[in-house]
């Protein structure tokens, strides 16, 4: 059985929800998730190394989803979706 054969996913793949919309949702959700982690930016950490790791991870979490969404959007445009 393929994913496209399933009724729920099949509807998604038939264009009722565009890939651009799903891409934007991914970007938004990852930015919010990274923002939640960044809210502890100035919080207390026992060592400066832990603080630095937390800050780097917060930025990576937020930027990775946005970057993947951007790449997917470019791929959709090139495919003509």
KAQUI-V122517 format. One record per pair of residues at least 12 apart in sequence whose C-alpha atoms are under 6 Angstrom apart, sorted by the first residue. I is the first residue (numbers start at 1). J is the second residue. If there is no record, write none. Layout:
i: {I;I}
j: {J;J}
This chain:
i: {23;27;27;27;30;30;31;34;34;34;37;38}
j: {69;65;66;69;62;65;62;58;61;62;58;58}
